[in-house]
Amino acid sequence: MKNKKVYHNFYSEDGGREAVVFKYSGDEAWYVDCYEHGHLSQTRKMETDGVLHSEQYAENCAENWAFRIF
């Protein structure tokens, strides 16, 4: 099992959504766990066509989840 290190948490104003930005040990990719009402809705790996995205990209994704943009 991979160890998960959390770097940032984002929350919606009403508390219904949370996004967690993290990395797994030994993995260069950033990930975002998207929770709705305390339940994991999805985990997104910050990668497009084999290209890994930055921490800032992951933070933007997390904010978009918390602000209900997607």
mmCIF file as Biopython writes it, N, C-alpha, C and O atoms, coordinates in Angstrom:
data_model
#
loop_
_atom_site.group_PDB
_atom_site.id
_atom_site.type_symbol
_atom_site.label_atom_id
_atom_site.label_alt_id
_atom_site.label_comp_id
_atom_site.label_asym_id
_atom_site.label_entity_id
_atom_site.label_seq_id
_atom_site.pdbx_PDB_ins_code
_atom_site.Cartn_x
_atom_site.Cartn_y
_atom_site.Cartn_z
_atom_site.occupancy
_atom_site.B_iso_or_equiv
_atom_site.auth_seq_id
_atom_site.auth_asym_id
_atom_site.pdbx_PDB_model_num
ATOM 1   N N  . MET A ? 1  ? 0.847   -1.188 0.000   1.0 0.0 1  A 1 
ATOM 2   C CA . MET A ? 1  ? 0.000   0.000  0.000   1.0 0.0 1  A 1 
ATOM 3   C C  . MET A ? 1  ? 0.885   1.242  0.000   1.0 0.0 1  A 1 
ATOM 4   O O  . MET A ? 1  ? 1.880   1.315  0.721   1.0 0.0 1  A 1 
ATOM 5   N N  . LYS A ? 2  ? 0.504   2.209  -0.819  1.0 0.0 2  A 1 
ATOM 6   C CA . LYS A ? 2  ? 1.263   3.453  -0.920  1.0 0.0 2  A 1 
ATOM 7   C C  . LYS A ? 2  ? 0.891   4.385  0.221   1.0 0.0 2  A 1 
ATOM 8   O O  . LYS A ? 2  ? -0.264  4.439  0.646   1.0 0.0 2  A 1 
ATOM 9   N N  . ASN A ? 3  ? 1.881   5.115  0.710   1.0 0.0 3  A 1 
ATOM 10  C CA . ASN A ? 3  ? 1.625   6.143  1.721   1.0 0.0 3  A 1 
ATOM 11  C C  . ASN A ? 3  ? 1.187   7.424  1.023   1.0 0.0 3  A 1 
ATOM 12  O O  . ASN A ? 3  ? 1.776   7.835  0.024   1.0 0.0 3  A 1 
ATOM 13  N N  . LYS A ? 4  ? 0.163   8.037  1.555   1.0 0.0 4  A 1 
ATOM 14  C CA . LYS A ? 4  ? -0.382  9.267  1.000   1.0 0.0 4  A 1 
ATOM 15  C C  . LYS A ? 4  ? 0.052   10.432 1.877   1.0 0.0 4  A 1 
ATOM 16  O O  . LYS A ? 4  ? -0.110  10.392 3.097   1.0 0.0 4  A 1 
ATOM 17  N N  . LYS A ? 5  ? 0.612   11.483 1.247   1.0 0.0 5  A 1 
ATOM 18  C CA . LYS A ? 5  ? 0.974   12.697 1.977   1.0 0.0 5  A 1 
ATOM 19  C C  . LYS A ? 5  ? 0.081   13.831 1.490   1.0 0.0 5  A 1 
ATOM 20  O O  . LYS A ? 5  ? 0.120   14.203 0.317   1.0 0.0 5  A 1 
ATOM 21  N N  . VAL A ? 6  ? -0.721  14.379 2.396   1.0 0.0 6  A 1 
ATOM 22  C CA . VAL A ? 6  ? -1.653  15.457 2.068   1.0 0.0 6  A 1 
ATOM 23  C C  . VAL A ? 6  ? -0.918  16.792 2.153   1.0 0.0 6  A 1 
ATOM 24  O O  . VAL A ? 6  ? -0.177  17.051 3.101   1.0 0.0 6  A 1 
ATOM 25  N N  . TYR A ? 7  ? -1.138  17.634 1.142   1.0 0.0 7  A 1 
ATOM 26  C CA . TYR A ? 7  ? -0.512  18.952 1.077   1.0 0.0 7  A 1 
ATOM 27  C C  . TYR A ? 7  ? -1.509  20.093 1.280   1.0 0.0 7  A 1 
ATOM 28  O O  . TYR A ? 7  ? -1.179  21.098 1.910   1.0 0.0 7  A 1 
ATOM 29  N N  . HIS A ? 8  ? -2.719  19.945 0.753   1.0 0.0 8  A 1 
ATOM 30  C CA . HIS A ? 8  ? -3.705  21.031 0.825   1.0 0.0 8  A 1 
ATOM 31  C C  . HIS A ? 8  ? -5.117  20.465 0.933   1.0 0.0 8  A 1 
ATOM 32  O O  . HIS A ? 8  ? -5.407  19.378 0.433   1.0 0.0 8  A 1 
ATOM 33  N N  . ASN A ? 9  ? -5.984  21.218 1.590   1.0 0.0 9  A 1 
ATOM 34  C CA . ASN A ? 9  ? -7.408  20.896 1.656   1.0 0.0 9  A 1 
ATOM 35  C C  . ASN A ? 9  ? -8.196  22.131 1.242   1.0 0.0 9  A 1 
ATOM 36  O O  . ASN A ? 9  ? -7.851  23.254 1.610   1.0 0.0 9  A 1 
ATOM 37  N N  . PHE A ? 10 ? -9.250  21.911 0.477   1.0 0.0 10 A 1 
ATOM 38  C CA . PHE A ? 10 ? -10.131 22.983 0.040   1.0 0.0 10 A 1 
ATOM 39  C C  . PHE A ? 10 ? -11.561 22.588 0.399   1.0 0.0 10 A 1 
ATOM 40  O O  . PHE A ? 10 ? -11.929 21.417 0.304   1.0 0.0 10 A 1 
ATOM 41  N N  . TYR A ? 11 ? -12.361 23.562 0.810   1.0 0.0 11 A 1 
ATOM 42  C CA . TYR A ? 11 ? -13.728 23.304 1.266   1.0 0.0 11 A 1 
ATOM 43  C C  . TYR A ? 11 ? -14.693 24.271 0.602   1.0 0.0 11 A 1 
ATOM 44  O O  . TYR A ? 11 ? -14.359 25.432 0.366   1.0 0.0 11 A 1 
ATOM 45  N N  . SER A ? 12 ? -15.893 23.788 0.302   1.0 0.0 12 A 1 
ATOM 46  C CA . SER A ? 12 ? -16.948 24.677 -0.193  1.0 0.0 12 A 1 
ATOM 47  C C  . SER A ? 12 ? -17.465 25.510 0.974   1.0 0.0 12 A 1 
ATOM 48  O O  . SER A ? 12 ? -17.288 25.142 2.135   1.0 0.0 12 A 1 
ATOM 49  N N  . GLU A ? 13 ? -18.102 26.631 0.661   1.0 0.0 13 A 1 
ATOM 50  C CA . GLU A ? 13 ? -18.620 27.511 1.711   1.0 0.0 13 A 1 
ATOM 51  C C  . GLU A ? 13 ? -19.656 26.822 2.576   1.0 0.0 13 A 1 
ATOM 52  O O  . GLU A ? 13 ? -19.728 27.074 3.779   1.0 0.0 13 A 1 
ATOM 53  N N  . ASP A ? 14 ? -20.460 25.954 1.978   1.0 0.0 14 A 1 
ATOM 54  C CA . ASP A ? 14 ? -21.500 25.274 2.749   1.0 0.0 14 A 1 
ATOM 55  C C  . ASP A ? 14 ? -21.009 23.998 3.426   1.0 0.0 14 A 1 
ATOM 56  O O  . ASP A ? 14 ? -21.768 23.336 4.134   1.0 0.0 14 A 1 
ATOM 57  N N  . GLY A ? 15 ? -19.746 23.655 3.210   1.0 0.0 15 A 1 
ATOM 58  C CA . GLY A ? 15 ? -19.169 22.474 3.841   1.0 0.0 15 A 1 
ATOM 59  C C  . GLY A ? 15 ? -19.544 21.154 3.186   1.0 0.0 15 A 1 
ATOM 60  O O  . GLY A ? 15 ? -19.161 20.092 3.678   1.0 0.0 15 A 1 
ATOM 61  N N  . GLY A ? 16 ? -20.291 21.203 2.080   1.0 0.0 16 A 1 
ATOM 62  C CA . GLY A ? 16 ? -20.729 19.983 1.418   1.0 0.0 16 A 1 
ATOM 63  C C  . GLY A ? 16 ? -19.677 19.307 0.570   1.0 0.0 16 A 1 
ATOM 64  O O  . GLY A ? 16 ? -19.775 18.118 0.267   1.0 0.0 16 A 1 
ATOM 65  N N  . ARG A ? 17 ? -18.662 20.076 0.185   1.0 0.0 17 A 1 
ATOM 66  C CA . ARG A ? 17 ? -17.604 19.524 -0.654  1.0 0.0 17 A 1 
ATOM 67  C C  . ARG A ? 17 ? -16.236 19.786 -0.041  1.0 0.0 17 A 1 
ATOM 68  O O  . ARG A ? 17 ? -15.997 20.816 0.590   1.0 0.0 17 A 1 
ATOM 69  N N  . GLU A ? 18 ? -15.351 18.824 -0.247  1.0 0.0 18 A 1 
ATOM 70  C CA . GLU A ? 18 ? -13.952 18.954 0.175   1.0 0.0 18 A 1 
ATOM 71  C C  . GLU A ? 18 ? -13.085 18.364 -0.923  1.0 0.0 18 A 1 
ATOM 72  O O  . GLU A ? 18 ? -13.444 17.361 -1.541  1.0 0.0 18 A 1 
ATOM 73  N N  . ALA A ? 19 ? -11.943 18.990 -1.160  1.0 0.0 19 A 1 
ATOM 74  C CA . ALA A ? 19 ? -10.954 18.460 -2.087  1.0 0.0 19 A 1 
ATOM 75  C C  . ALA A ? 19 ? -9.622  18.385 -1.357  1.0 0.0 19 A 1 
ATOM 76  O O  . ALA A ? 19 ? -9.240  19.311 -0.641  1.0 0.0 19 A 1 
ATOM 77  N N  . VAL A ? 20 ? -8.926  17.285 -1.542  1.0 0.0 20 A 1 
ATOM 78  C CA . VAL A ? 20 ? -7.654  17.034 -0.872  1.0 0.0 20 A 1 
ATOM 79  C C  . VAL A ? 20 ? -6.578  16.843 -1.931  1.0 0.0 20 A 1 
ATOM 80  O O  . VAL A ? 20 ? -6.684  15.946 -2.768  1.0 0.0 20 A 1 
ATOM 81  N N  . VAL A ? 21 ? -5.543  17.680 -1.903  1.0 0.0 21 A 1 
ATOM 82  C CA . VAL A ? 21 ? -4.412  17.584 -2.823  1.0 0.0 21 A 1 
ATOM 83  C C  . VAL A ? 21 ? -3.332  16.761 -2.137  1.0 0.0 21 A 1 
ATOM 84  O O  . VAL A ? 21 ? -2.940  17.058 -1.008  1.0 0.0 21 A 1 
ATOM 85  N N  . PHE A ? 22 ? -2.851  15.722 -2.822  1.0 0.0 22 A 1 
ATOM 86  C CA . PHE A ? 22 ? -1.871  14.837 -2.195  1.0 0.0 22 A 1 
ATOM 87  C C  . PHE A ? 22 ? -0.962  14.183 -3.218  1.0 0.0 22 A 1 
ATOM 88  O O  . PHE A ? 22 ? -1.182  14.266 -4.426  1.0 0.0 22 A 1 
ATOM 89  N N  . LYS A ? 23 ? 0.074   13.525 -2.690  1.0 0.0 23 A 1 
ATOM 90  C CA . LYS A ? 23 ? 0.976   12.691 -3.482  1.0 0.0 23 A 1 
ATOM 91  C C  . LYS A ? 23 ? 1.140   11.364 -2.764  1.0 0.0 23 A 1 
ATOM 92  O O  . LYS A ? 23 ? 1.041   11.287 -1.540  1.0 0.0 23 A 1 
ATOM 93  N N  . TYR A ? 24 ? 1.389   10.330 -3.536  1.0 0.0 24 A 1 
ATOM 94  C CA . TYR A ? 24 ? 1.763   9.035  -2.967  1.0 0.0 24 A 1 
ATOM 95  C C  . TYR A ? 24 ? 3.280   8.973  -2.878  1.0 0.0 24 A 1 
ATOM 96  O O  . TYR A ? 24 ? 3.974   9.529  -3.730  1.0 0.0 24 A 1 
ATOM 97  N N  . SER A ? 25 ? 3.803   8.298  -1.850  1.0 0.0 25 A 1 
ATOM 98  C CA . SER A ? 25 ? 5.242   8.137  -1.730  1.0 0.0 25 A 1 
ATOM 99  C C  . SER A ? 25 ? 5.763   7.385  -2.951  1.0 0.0 25 A 1 
ATOM 100 O O  . SER A ? 25 ? 5.168   6.400  -3.388  1.0 0.0 25 A 1 
ATOM 101 N N  . GLY A ? 26 ? 6.870   7.857  -3.490  1.0 0.0 26 A 1 
ATOM 102 C CA . GLY A ? 26 ? 7.485   7.223  -4.649  1.0 0.0 26 A 1 
ATOM 103 C C  . GLY A ? 26 ? 6.812   7.532  -5.970  1.0 0.0 26 A 1 
ATOM 104 O O  . GLY A ? 26 ? 7.169   6.944  -6.991  1.0 0.0 26 A 1 
ATOM 105 N N  . ASP A ? 27 ? 5.854   8.432  -5.979  1.0 0.0 27 A 1 
ATOM 106 C CA . ASP A ? 27 ? 5.109   8.799  -7.189  1.0 0.0 27 A 1 
ATOM 107 C C  . ASP A ? 27 ? 5.249   10.299 -7.396  1.0 0.0 27 A 1 
ATOM 108 O O  . ASP A ? 27 ? 5.002   11.075 -6.473  1.0 0.0 27 A 1 
ATOM 109 N N  . GLU A ? 28 ? 5.639   10.713 -8.581  1.0 0.0 28 A 1 
ATOM 110 C CA . GLU A ? 28 ? 5.837   12.141 -8.868  1.0 0.0 28 A 1 
ATOM 111 C C  . GLU A ? 28 ? 4.522   12.869 -9.173  1.0 0.0 28 A 1 
ATOM 112 O O  . GLU A ? 28 ? 4.486   14.100 -9.178  1.0 0.0 28 A 1 
ATOM 113 N N  . ALA A ? 29 ? 3.465   12.133 -9.421  1.0 0.0 29 A 1 
ATOM 114 C CA . ALA A ? 29 ? 2.191   12.750 -9.803  1.0 0.0 29 A 1 
ATOM 115 C C  . ALA A ? 29 ? 1.471   13.353 -8.599  1.0 0.0 29 A 1 
ATOM 116 O O  . ALA A ? 29 ? 1.585   12.865 -7.475  1.0 0.0 29 A 1 
ATOM 117 N N  . TRP A ? 30 ? 0.727   14.425 -8.866  1.0 0.0 30 A 1 
ATOM 118 C CA . TRP A ? 30 ? -0.193  15.017 -7.904  1.0 0.0 30 A 1 
ATOM 119 C C  . TRP A ? 30 ? -1.568  14.411 -8.117  1.0 0.0 30 A 1 
ATOM 120 O O  . TRP A ? 30 ? -1.925  14.054 -9.240  1.0 0.0 30 A 1 
ATOM 121 N N  . TYR A ? 31 ? -2.344  14.293 -7.044  1.0 0.0 31 A 1 
ATOM 122 C CA . TYR A ? 31 ? -3.693  13.734 -7.087  1.0 0.0 31 A 1 
ATOM 123 C C  . TYR A ? 31 ? -4.635  14.642 -6.312  1.0 0.0 31 A 1 
ATOM 124 O O  . TYR A ? 31 ? -4.214  15.398 -5.437  1.0 0.0 31 A 1 
ATOM 125 N N  . VAL A ? 32 ? -5.924  14.553 -6.651  1.0 0.0 32 A 1 
ATOM 126 C CA . VAL A ? 32 ? -6.964  15.279 -5.920  1.0 0.0 32 A 1 
ATOM 127 C C  . VAL A ? 32 ? -8.090  14.306 -5.605  1.0 0.0 32 A 1 
ATOM 128 O O  . VAL A ? 32 ? -8.682  13.713 -6.507  1.0 0.0 32 A 1 
ATOM 129 N N  . ASP A ? 33 ? -8.380  14.149 -4.322  1.0 0.0 33 A 1 
ATOM 130 C CA . ASP A ? 33 ? -9.560  13.411 -3.876  1.0 0.0 33 A 1 
ATOM 131 C C  . ASP A ? 33 ? -10.702 14.401 -3.761  1.0 0.0 33 A 1 
ATOM 132 O O  . ASP A ? 33 ? -10.562 15.442 -3.119  1.0 0.0 33 A 1 
ATOM 133 N N  . CYS A ? 34 ? -11.832 14.085 -4.379  1.0 0.0 34 A 1 
ATOM 134 C CA . CYS A ? 34 ? -13.008 14.954 -4.365  1.0 0.0 34 A 1 
ATOM 135 C C  . CYS A ? 34 ? -14.102 14.295 -3.538  1.0 0.0 34 A 1 
ATOM 136 O O  . CYS A ? 34 ? -14.597 13.221 -3.881  1.0 0.0 34 A 1 
ATOM 137 N N  . TYR A ? 35 ? -14.471 14.949 -2.449  1.0 0.0 35 A 1 
ATOM 138 C CA . TYR A ? 35 ? -15.497 14.430 -1.537  1.0 0.0 35 A 1 
ATOM 139 C C  . TYR A ? 35 ? -16.756 15.275 -1.632  1.0 0.0 35 A 1 
ATOM 140 O O  . TYR A ? 35 ? -16.701 16.496 -1.777  1.0 0.0 35 A 1 
ATOM 141 N N  . GLU A ? 36 ? -17.890 14.596 -1.547  1.0 0.0 36 A 1 
ATOM 142 C CA . GLU A ? 36 ? -19.171 15.290 -1.466  1.0 0.0 36 A 1 
ATOM 143 C C  . GLU A ? 36 ? -19.939 14.708 -0.291  1.0 0.0 36 A 1 
ATOM 144 O O  . GLU A ? 36 ? -20.212 13.508 -0.241  1.0 0.0 36 A 1 
ATOM 145 N N  . HIS A ? 37 ? -20.285 15.580 0.656   1.0 0.0 37 A 1 
ATOM 146 C CA . HIS A ? 37 ? -20.992 15.181 1.877   1.0 0.0 37 A 1 
ATOM 147 C C  . HIS A ? 37 ? -20.265 14.032 2.589   1.0 0.0 37 A 1 
ATOM 148 O O  . HIS A ? 37 ? -20.889 13.092 3.081   1.0 0.0 37 A 1 
ATOM 149 N N  . GLY A ? 38 ? -18.921 14.136 2.630   1.0 0.0 38 A 1 
ATOM 150 C CA . GLY A ? 38 ? -18.115 13.175 3.366   1.0 0.0 38 A 1 
ATOM 151 C C  . GLY A ? 38 ? -17.797 11.883 2.634   1.0 0.0 38 A 1 
ATOM 152 O O  . GLY A ? 38 ? -17.089 11.031 3.171   1.0 0.0 38 A 1 
ATOM 153 N N  . HIS A ? 39 ? -18.306 11.720 1.422   1.0 0.0 39 A 1 
ATOM 154 C CA . HIS A ? 39 ? -18.078 10.495 0.656   1.0 0.0 39 A 1 
ATOM 155 C C  . HIS A ? 39 ? -17.177 10.792 -0.539  1.0 0.0 39 A 1 
ATOM 156 O O  . HIS A ? 39 ? -17.376 11.786 -1.237  1.0 0.0 39 A 1 
ATOM 157 N N  . LEU A ? 40 ? -16.188 9.932  -0.773  1.0 0.0 40 A 1 
ATOM 158 C CA . LEU A ? 40 ? -15.285 10.107 -1.903  1.0 0.0 40 A 1 
ATOM 159 C C  . LEU A ? 40 ? -16.055 9.937  -3.201  1.0 0.0 40 A 1 
ATOM 160 O O  . LEU A ? 40 ? -16.622 8.876  -3.463  1.0 0.0 40 A 1 
ATOM 161 N N  . SER A ? 41 ? -16.072 10.981 -4.008  1.0 0.0 41 A 1 
ATOM 162 C CA . SER A ? 41 ? -16.762 10.960 -5.294  1.0 0.0 41 A 1 
ATOM 163 C C  . SER A ? 41 ? -15.832 10.475 -6.398  1.0 0.0 41 A 1 
ATOM 164 O O  . SER A ? 41 ? -16.221 9.683  -7.256  1.0 0.0 41 A 1 
ATOM 165 N N  . GLN A ? 42 ? -14.576 10.973 -6.359  1.0 0.0 42 A 1 
ATOM 166 C CA . GLN A ? 42 ? -13.599 10.604 -7.372  1.0 0.0 42 A 1 
ATOM 167 C C  . GLN A ? 42 ? -12.205 10.994 -6.920  1.0 0.0 42 A 1 
ATOM 168 O O  . GLN A ? 42 ? -12.025 11.854 -6.057  1.0 0.0 42 A 1 
ATOM 169 N N  . THR A ? 43 ? -11.223 10.340 -7.524  1.0 0.0 43 A 1 
ATOM 170 C CA . THR A ? 43 ? -9.821  10.719 -7.363  1.0 0.0 43 A 1 
ATOM 171 C C  . THR A ? 43 ? -9.296  11.033 -8.754  1.0 0.0 43 A 1 
ATOM 172 O O  . THR A ? 43 ? -9.449  10.246 -9.687  1.0 0.0 43 A 1 
ATOM 173 N N  . ARG A ? 44 ? -8.677  12.195 -8.872  1.0 0.0 44 A 1 
ATOM 174 C CA . ARG A ? 44 ? -8.140  12.611 -10.170 1.0 0.0 44 A 1 
ATOM 175 C C  . ARG A ? 44 ? -6.624  12.685 -10.109 1.0 0.0 44 A 1 
ATOM 176 O O  . ARG A ? 44 ? -6.054  13.336 -9.234  1.0 0.0 44 A 1 
ATOM 177 N N  . LYS A ? 45 ? -5.987  12.013 -11.043 1.0 0.0 45 A 1 
ATOM 178 C CA . LYS A ? 45 ? -4.536  12.116 -11.201 1.0 0.0 45 A 1 
ATOM 179 C C  . LYS A ? 45 ? -4.275  13.296 -12.118 1.0 0.0 45 A 1 
ATOM 180 O O  . LYS A ? 45 ? -4.891  13.405 -13.178 1.0 0.0 45 A 1 
ATOM 181 N N  . MET A ? 46 ? -3.375  14.177 -11.727 1.0 0.0 46 A 1 
ATOM 182 C CA . MET A ? 46 ? -3.101  15.387 -12.491 1.0 0.0 46 A 1 
ATOM 183 C C  . MET A ? 46 ? -2.117  15.080 -13.623 1.0 0.0 46 A 1 
ATOM 184 O O  . MET A ? 46 ? -0.920  15.356 -13.542 1.0 0.0 46 A 1 
ATOM 185 N N  . GLU A ? 47 ? -2.677  14.500 -14.668 1.0 0.0 47 A 1 
ATOM 186 C CA . GLU A ? 47 ? -1.897  14.046 -15.809 1.0 0.0 47 A 1 
ATOM 187 C C  . GLU A ? 47 ? -2.767  14.132 -17.056 1.0 0.0 47 A 1 
ATOM 188 O O  . GLU A ? 47 ? -3.948  13.784 -17.028 1.0 0.0 47 A 1 
ATOM 189 N N  . THR A ? 48 ? -2.170  14.598 -18.151 1.0 0.0 48 A 1 
ATOM 190 C CA . THR A ? 48 ? -2.850  14.645 -19.434 1.0 0.0 48 A 1 
ATOM 191 C C  . THR A ? 48 ? -1.925  14.073 -20.493 1.0 0.0 48 A 1 
ATOM 192 O O  . THR A ? 48 ? -0.808  14.556 -20.680 1.0 0.0 48 A 1 
ATOM 193 N N  . ASP A ? 49 ? -2.388  13.054 -21.178 1.0 0.0 49 A 1 
ATOM 194 C CA . ASP A ? 49 ? -1.619  12.424 -22.256 1.0 0.0 49 A 1 
ATOM 195 C C  . ASP A ? 49 ? -0.195  12.088 -21.818 1.0 0.0 49 A 1 
ATOM 196 O O  . ASP A ? 49 ? 0.756   12.298 -22.571 1.0 0.0 49 A 1 
ATOM 197 N N  . GLY A ? 50 ? -0.052  11.573 -20.615 1.0 0.0 50 A 1 
ATOM 198 C CA . GLY A ? 50 ? 1.250   11.156 -20.108 1.0 0.0 50 A 1 
ATOM 199 C C  . GLY A ? 50 ? 2.105   12.264 -19.519 1.0 0.0 50 A 1 
ATOM 200 O O  . GLY A ? 50 ? 3.208   12.005 -19.037 1.0 0.0 50 A 1 
ATOM 201 N N  . VAL A ? 51 ? 1.609   13.498 -19.553 1.0 0.0 51 A 1 
ATOM 202 C CA . VAL A ? 51 ? 2.352   14.644 -19.008 1.0 0.0 51 A 1 
ATOM 203 C C  . VAL A ? 51 ? 1.795   14.959 -17.624 1.0 0.0 51 A 1 
ATOM 204 O O  . VAL A ? 51 ? 0.597   15.196 -17.466 1.0 0.0 51 A 1 
ATOM 205 N N  . LEU A ? 52 ? 2.672   14.960 -16.625 1.0 0.0 52 A 1 
ATOM 206 C CA . LEU A ? 52 ? 2.259   15.269 -15.254 1.0 0.0 52 A 1 
ATOM 207 C C  . LEU A ? 52 ? 2.130   16.778 -15.065 1.0 0.0 52 A 1 
ATOM 208 O O  . LEU A ? 52 ? 2.942   17.553 -15.570 1.0 0.0 52 A 1 
ATOM 209 N N  . HIS A ? 53 ? 1.108   17.176 -14.338 1.0 0.0 53 A 1 
ATOM 210 C CA . HIS A ? 53 ? 0.881   18.594 -14.064 1.0 0.0 53 A 1 
ATOM 211 C C  . HIS A ? 53 ? 1.462   18.978 -12.703 1.0 0.0 53 A 1 
ATOM 212 O O  . HIS A ? 53 ? 1.830   18.118 -11.904 1.0 0.0 53 A 1 
ATOM 213 N N  . SER A ? 54 ? 1.534   20.262 -12.462 1.0 0.0 54 A 1 
ATOM 214 C CA . SER A ? 54 ? 2.178   20.832 -11.280 1.0 0.0 54 A 1 
ATOM 215 C C  . SER A ? 54 ? 1.260   20.824 -10.054 1.0 0.0 54 A 1 
ATOM 216 O O  . SER A ? 54 ? 0.067   20.530 -10.140 1.0 0.0 54 A 1 
ATOM 217 N N  . GLU A ? 55 ? 1.858   21.155 -8.929  1.0 0.0 55 A 1 
ATOM 218 C CA . GLU A ? 55 ? 1.105   21.317 -7.691  1.0 0.0 55 A 1 
ATOM 219 C C  . GLU A ? 55 ? 0.041   22.405 -7.860  1.0 0.0 55 A 1 
ATOM 220 O O  . GLU A ? 55 ? -1.086  22.246 -7.389  1.0 0.0 55 A 1 
ATOM 221 N N  . GLN A ? 56 ? 0.391   23.501 -8.525  1.0 0.0 56 A 1 
ATOM 222 C CA . GLN A ? 56 ? -0.566  24.591 -8.749  1.0 0.0 56 A 1 
ATOM 223 C C  . GLN A ? 56 ? -1.764  24.106 -9.553  1.0 0.0 56 A 1 
ATOM 224 O O  . GLN A ? 56 ? -2.898  24.494 -9.273  1.0 0.0 56 A 1 
ATOM 225 N N  . TYR A ? 57 ? -1.523  23.277 -10.531 1.0 0.0 57 A 1 
ATOM 226 C CA . TYR A ? 57 ? -2.599  22.704 -11.343 1.0 0.0 57 A 1 
ATOM 227 C C  . TYR A ? 57 ? -3.539  21.891 -10.456 1.0 0.0 57 A 1 
ATOM 228 O O  . TYR A ? 57 ? -4.761  21.979 -10.581 1.0 0.0 57 A 1 
ATOM 229 N N  . ALA A ? 58 ? -2.953  21.100 -9.561  1.0 0.0 58 A 1 
ATOM 230 C CA . ALA A ? 58 ? -3.755  20.292 -8.631  1.0 0.0 58 A 1 
ATOM 231 C C  . ALA A ? 58 ? -4.563  21.187 -7.698  1.0 0.0 58 A 1 
ATOM 232 O O  . ALA A ? 58 ? -5.727  20.899 -7.422  1.0 0.0 58 A 1 
ATOM 233 N N  . GLU A ? 59 ? -3.962  22.264 -7.212  1.0 0.0 59 A 1 
ATOM 234 C CA . GLU A ? 59 ? -4.683  23.199 -6.352  1.0 0.0 59 A 1 
ATOM 235 C C  . GLU A ? 59 ? -5.856  23.835 -7.105  1.0 0.0 59 A 1 
ATOM 236 O O  . GLU A ? 59 ? -6.939  23.994 -6.542  1.0 0.0 59 A 1 
ATOM 237 N N  . ASN A ? 60 ? -5.645  24.194 -8.364  1.0 0.0 60 A 1 
ATOM 238 C CA . ASN A ? 60 ? -6.725  24.779 -9.166  1.0 0.0 60 A 1 
ATOM 239 C C  . ASN A ? 60 ? -7.860  23.775 -9.360  1.0 0.0 60 A 1 
ATOM 240 O O  . ASN A ? 60 ? -9.034  24.137 -9.289  1.0 0.0 60 A 1 
ATOM 241 N N  . CYS A ? 61 ? -7.510  22.532 -9.603  1.0 0.0 61 A 1 
ATOM 242 C CA . CYS A ? 61 ? -8.523  21.485 -9.729  1.0 0.0 61 A 1 
ATOM 243 C C  . CYS A ? 61 ? -9.318  21.362 -8.431  1.0 0.0 61 A 1 
ATOM 244 O O  . CYS A ? 61 ? -10.545 21.272 -8.456  1.0 0.0 61 A 1 
ATOM 245 N N  . ALA A ? 62 ? -8.625  21.357 -7.315  1.0 0.0 62 A 1 
ATOM 246 C CA . ALA A ? 62 ? -9.282  21.235 -6.007  1.0 0.0 62 A 1 
ATOM 247 C C  . ALA A ? 62 ? -10.214 22.414 -5.746  1.0 0.0 62 A 1 
ATOM 248 O O  . ALA A ? 62 ? -11.332 22.225 -5.266  1.0 0.0 62 A 1 
ATOM 249 N N  . GLU A ? 63 ? -9.770  23.611 -6.052  1.0 0.0 63 A 1 
ATOM 250 C CA . GLU A ? 63 ? -10.621 24.798 -5.898  1.0 0.0 63 A 1 
ATOM 251 C C  . GLU A ? 63 ? -11.860 24.694 -6.775  1.0 0.0 63 A 1 
ATOM 252 O O  . GLU A ? 63 ? -12.965 25.013 -6.335  1.0 0.0 63 A 1 
ATOM 253 N N  . ASN A ? 64 ? -11.681 24.247 -8.015  1.0 0.0 64 A 1 
ATOM 254 C CA . ASN A ? 64 ? -12.821 24.116 -8.924  1.0 0.0 64 A 1 
ATOM 255 C C  . ASN A ? 64 ? -13.843 23.133 -8.382  1.0 0.0 64 A 1 
ATOM 256 O O  . ASN A ? 64 ? -15.045 23.347 -8.539  1.0 0.0 64 A 1 
ATOM 257 N N  . TRP A ? 65 ? -13.389 22.056 -7.744  1.0 0.0 65 A 1 
ATOM 258 C CA . TRP A ? 65 ? -14.327 21.115 -7.128  1.0 0.0 65 A 1 
ATOM 259 C C  . TRP A ? 65 ? -15.067 21.803 -5.977  1.0 0.0 65 A 1 
ATOM 260 O O  . TRP A ? 65 ? -16.294 21.748 -5.894  1.0 0.0 65 A 1 
ATOM 261 N N  . ALA A ? 66 ? -14.309 22.446 -5.099  1.0 0.0 66 A 1 
ATOM 262 C CA . ALA A ? 66 ? -14.919 23.086 -3.924  1.0 0.0 66 A 1 
ATOM 263 C C  . ALA A ? 66 ? -15.906 24.186 -4.331  1.0 0.0 66 A 1 
ATOM 264 O O  . ALA A ? 66 ? -16.928 24.374 -3.672  1.0 0.0 66 A 1 
ATOM 265 N N  . PHE A ? 67 ? -15.604 24.912 -5.413  1.0 0.0 67 A 1 
ATOM 266 C CA . PHE A ? 67 ? -16.472 25.993 -5.871  1.0 0.0 67 A 1 
ATOM 267 C C  . PHE A ? 67 ? -17.568 25.504 -6.822  1.0 0.0 67 A 1 
ATOM 268 O O  . PHE A ? 67 ? -18.294 26.311 -7.402  1.0 0.0 67 A 1 
ATOM 269 N N  . ARG A ? 68 ? -17.685 24.189 -6.981  1.0 0.0 68 A 1 
ATOM 270 C CA . ARG A ? 68 ? -18.720 23.563 -7.803  1.0 0.0 68 A 1 
ATOM 271 C C  . ARG A ? 68 ? -18.650 23.947 -9.275  1.0 0.0 68 A 1 
ATOM 272 O O  . ARG A ? 68 ? -19.676 24.051 -9.947  1.0 0.0 68 A 1 
ATOM 273 N N  . ILE A ? 69 ? -17.431 24.157 -9.773  1.0 0.0 69 A 1 
ATOM 274 C CA . ILE A ? 69 ? -17.249 24.417 -11.211 1.0 0.0 69 A 1 
ATOM 275 C C  . ILE A ? 69 ? -17.396 23.121 -11.991 1.0 0.0 69 A 1 
ATOM 276 O O  . ILE A ? 69 ? -17.817 23.128 -13.148 1.0 0.0 69 A 1 
ATOM 277 N N  . PHE A ? 70 ? -17.050 22.012 -11.357 1.0 0.0 70 A 1 
ATOM 278 C CA . PHE A ? 70 ? -17.338 20.703 -11.961 1.0 0.0 70 A 1 
ATOM 279 C C  . PHE A ? 70 ? -17.868 19.765 -10.912 1.0 0.0 70 A 1 
ATOM 280 O O  . PHE A ? 70 ? -18.172 18.611 -11.212 1.0 0.0 70 A 1 
#
